[in-house]
Amino acid sequence: MSDSSWRVTVRDTIFIIVGCLLFAIGADCFEIPYGLAAGGVTGLATVIHAVTGLPVGLMSIVMNGMLILFVLRQGNRRYLVRTIAGIVVLGVLIDAVAPFRVSAWGERSPALRPLGWRHHGRGPWPRVSHGRQHGRH
């Protein structure tokens, strides 16, 4: 692998991970807690989660796995590897971020409860404190 090819691979990997993390945070904080089903595979996985309780990330991986057949027809191995990496990273991160979910409207996060942390506030940006209350409630 040439030096420039190596750099492109590292750059693409970083972009895939950061993009998937941002998407997972958005899905876990805004869509899934409120039952909002966005379009595409993640939206369908959210609906399945609401009905069956199955993890959204796992369902996304399974459904996207079926869509890989279309990518295989294209025949570009490099594109296939990046697509599979994105699917797996996104599915894992959606389920990994879920325990730390802080609802945008003040719902308590089960992951923060043992630490004594509470989040408060009105509007889309919760304020987190340790045992103290901020603002009106």
Buried (B, 14 or more C-beta within 10 A) or exposed (E): EEEEEEEEBEEBEEEBBEEBBEBBBBBBBBBBBEEEBBEEBBBBBBBBBEEEEEBBBBBBBBBBEEEEEEBEEEEEEEEBEBBBBBBBBBBBBBBEBBEEBBBBBBBEBEBBEEEEBBBBBEEEEBBEBEEEEEEEE
